[in-house]
Amino acid sequence: MAMTAQVKAELATIKVTKPSCRKAEVAATLRFAGGLHIVSGRIVIEAELDTGAAARRLRTEIADVFGHPSDLVIVNGSGLRRGTRYIVRVIKEGEALARQTGLIDSRGRPARGLPAQVVSGGLDECVSAWRGAFLAHGSLTEPGRSMALEVTCPGPEAALALVGAARRLGISAKAREVRNVDRVVIRDGDAIGQLLTRLGAHESLLAWEERRMRREVRASANRLANFDDANLRRSARAAVAAGARVERALEILGDQVPDHLKAAGLLRIENKQASLEELGQLHNPQLTKDAVAGRIRRLLATADKRAAELGIPNTEANLSPDMLEDAE
């Protein structure tokens, strides 16, 4: 997941000055990476992030924008969860921060989607919400057939709110449930590029687009190579089939074959995998490929006509079904 780490590292360095945008980013980060816990009767907020830069950014924003202190706990990976995790914990002022960021409503009930101030905010707030969500639980796969920008969501309401924010930015995203986990996914390459631009990940976008272009060029080259390969194999089989028909034609006609048709036929038999152009160059004097093709065609037609008169198998008698298909 090299692209994911690169994007998150760049997003963690972006300077945001507008207070409402900073609040929207913190709210989204806490919503997508965090959880509310009741400890000794009071609310504690925990946000689990996978990069130290994102954790430091969150702590700074919580302190600067909301004025609350926080703790940072580093958990080393073990078992199934190998990566290091960074937990930002707000204990003393957890309930106040939860109310300020919309994690709980006025009655103290946990919010299920994104806070109202984010959902009803402007386009800048939508961008900040997406930035926070990606820093919390986003991923970007390498360009290719299964490329995707994806955010794991805490529930279907949060997923739909994030899809709505993307729609307001003119970006098509889809919410889906995979193995009981809600996700928001963007698969279109242009839409991914558009979102990265909106988020401010310009360096990451350049790297991603370069890999995307390189992969597309490689895929096109492979398709052309496979197409050429198939054509060459088909041409070779067709030439072998033509050689077998010419042998049968010479058997049918015997001494009655005209010399110029016989010469073209013998060239075909002696050079079964050569192209018509190559046969023309071998002929003395040299002929065009159309002239060679015409002489071989007349030889086969003459032999088939003679075979019909004699009531014997024609020039296609010794061809297999595959050879018959290639000879057509």
C-alpha angles and dihedrals in degrees: 000000000000093000092054092053091047093051093047092048090053095044090052090062098050114117115226118185104171107099095215090053092049089050091049092051093049091046093051093044092052092044095051099035102029148067138200118240131184110225118176090341098308134098118258121189121213126183118188115204132176099218130058092219092058091048093051091047091052093049091049093050093047090052098042100040103032102020097231127134120230139190128230121216121186116208117193117221121259137165113352093352102064101162123089113257128207117209119198109199128191110192112154097045098024097124093046092050091046090055093044093051096041096246087131129027129232090279093052095253118142115254115242101200132022118312116275092243089059096044093048095039128104130271092276090058090050090054091049091048090053091047091053093046092050093048088050103045111347132128137184120201125209116275114269142087094322099035115148144159106219139180122195109221133207091229145343093271092057090046092053091047090053091048088051091051090051091049090054087054090053093252124129113227130164131214116217139164116233118182091341091308121115115226139176112216135190113189104166110100095217092049091050090051091048092052094047088053091050092049091051097245093137098149091048090048091055091051092046093048091048091053090044092053092045091051092048091050091049092048091050091049091050092049091051092046091050091047092050090046092053092047092050092050092047092048091049092050091047090052091051090049090050089051091053091050092049091052089053091046092055090049091052096046098038110170092354095076114110114246097240091051091045092052092053091046093051090051089054092050094046093047104035097165098041121111122245089252091055091048090053090054091050093052119096108251097025118252134198117254089249090056091050091047091049094051093048090047091052091046091054093044092050091049093048091050091050091047090053091051091050094042093236131128113285130227094287094058096100097043123110119227090259091050091048090054093050092045092058 
